[in-house]
Amino acid sequence: MTTDTAFNITKVSESRIKNVDLDNPGFGREFADHMLEVEYNDGAWQEPEIKPFGTIETTPALNTLHYAQSVFEGLKAYYVDEGTINLFRPEKNYARMARSCERMCIPVFEQEVFMDGIAELIKLDHKWVPQKEGNTLYIRPLACAFDQMISARVSDKYRFYVMTSPVGSYYQRPVKLTTSQKYVRAVKGGVGEAKAAGNYGGSLYPAQQAKAKGYDQVLWLDAFEHQYIEEVGTMNIFFVIDGVLITPNLSGTILPGITRASVIELAKYWDMPVEERRISIDEVMEAGENGTLQEAFGAGTAAVIAPVEEIHHDGSTVRVHDEERGLIGQKLYDTITGIQRGKIEDPFGWTTSIEVNS
Ligand SMILES: Cc1ncc(COP(=O)(O)O)c(C=O)c1O
């Protein structure tokens, strides 16, 4: 892609890349040399700036820290070859971020600033995109209130940042899930379908309790009946029951995942039966017990397709996958990662290629 937006760019005097092991970067610990910063003052987003990644000056009165008027996104840059880096459906991240901003009263910025800002950052820091299979450069856009004032009201000032971080695989093995009869992630009318910072803060305590019992994540159920499945930590959830791919419908409490949308589109393209509908935990546990639950996997940018090892609910446990993904999960993983890295044909036009100077 070519970029039209004018950026004020200040480059680092020396790259930090030599201090980082791109083959084993962990997740979200290291940051590439540059970041994008756009300020919102006097009722308008100002000129975008690209500058060295580093600290930002503020005071403890920053209202984002108190009232969480803050939203973010997560997408990745994929190494194709030394002159090409791919993004995967970035316009969908922008659209979701714009919706999240609206829900949290954050002024929406132009799509060009988002798309061109990411492209400029990748051009500058393309050497930070790991080449190793499974490793990528994670891109984290963040928009947050920036008034320094202790008052629970809509802010006058905002900042939009984009930072990038080389990352490895999110889950190294299948995940163990447990439901919670006590805690919920989101309620209808709340902010569950926005990528709002507070959603994540609120889910830490139940997730910590699940971890203490040996599970990786909570499989969230609906807030009214504690019966219908919603999603998992940072993934949407899919089941294959009797040859049908089933995922909870977008009810307003679930994050509309871009991987989720891609899984559904691919399955339909392959003429697989797909159902987006309410699915109860009892239905899944029964399918696990009577042998019709063939696969279960989480789908999200960080983990791509993460197989579920077991699901625990109300004293019972159903085992699904031991080491590997099931046939459908594996085919989805191979296709999505193949398209992302430019290794297989992209019949849907899902990738945006950025040309970089090798
Ligand atoms: C709560 C939640 N659900 C689902 C997802 C998966 O969404 P995506 O496929 O767009 O990464 C994420 C990750 O962004 C998430 O945080």
The ligand as an SDF file (V2000), in Angstrom:
LIG
                    3D

 16 16  0  0  0  0  0  0  0  0999 V2000
  -12.3840  -10.5300   24.5100 C   0  0  0  0  0  0  0  0  0  0  0  0
  -11.8620  -10.9350   23.1830 C   0  0  0  0  0  0  0  0  0  0  0  0
  -12.5800  -11.7900   22.4280 N   0  0  0  0  0  0  0  0  0  0  0  0
  -12.1770  -12.1770   21.2030 C   0  0  0  0  0  0  0  0  0  0  0  0
  -10.9900  -11.7100   20.6630 C   0  0  0  0  0  0  0  0  0  0  0  0
  -10.5670  -12.1360   19.2810 C   0  0  0  0  0  0  0  0  0  0  0  0
  -10.6750  -11.0600   18.3800 O   0  0  0  0  0  0  0  0  0  0  0  0
   -9.7150  -10.9690   17.1030 P   0  0  0  0  0  0  0  0  0  0  0  0
   -9.9230  -12.2090   16.3270 O   0  0  0  0  0  0  0  0  0  0  0  0
  -10.1720   -9.7540   16.3830 O   0  0  0  0  0  0  0  0  0  0  0  0
   -8.3280  -10.8570   17.6250 O   0  0  0  0  0  0  0  0  0  0  0  0
  -10.2000  -10.8400   21.4180 C   0  0  0  0  0  0  0  0  0  0  0  0
   -8.9300  -10.3230   20.8870 C   0  0  0  0  0  0  0  0  0  0  0  0
   -8.8900   -9.2420   20.3860 O   0  0  0  0  0  0  0  0  0  0  0  0
  -10.6420  -10.4250   22.6980 C   0  0  0  0  0  0  0  0  0  0  0  0
   -9.9100   -9.5900   23.4410 O   0  0  0  0  0  0  0  0  0  0  0  0
  1  2  1  0
  2  3  1  0
  2 15  2  0
  3  4  2  0
  4  5  1  0
  5  6  1  0
  5 12  2  0
  6  7  1  0
  7  8  1  0
  8  9  2  0
  8 10  1  0
  8 11  1  0
 12 13  1  0
 12 15  1  0
 13 14  2  0
 15 16  1  0
M  END
$$$$
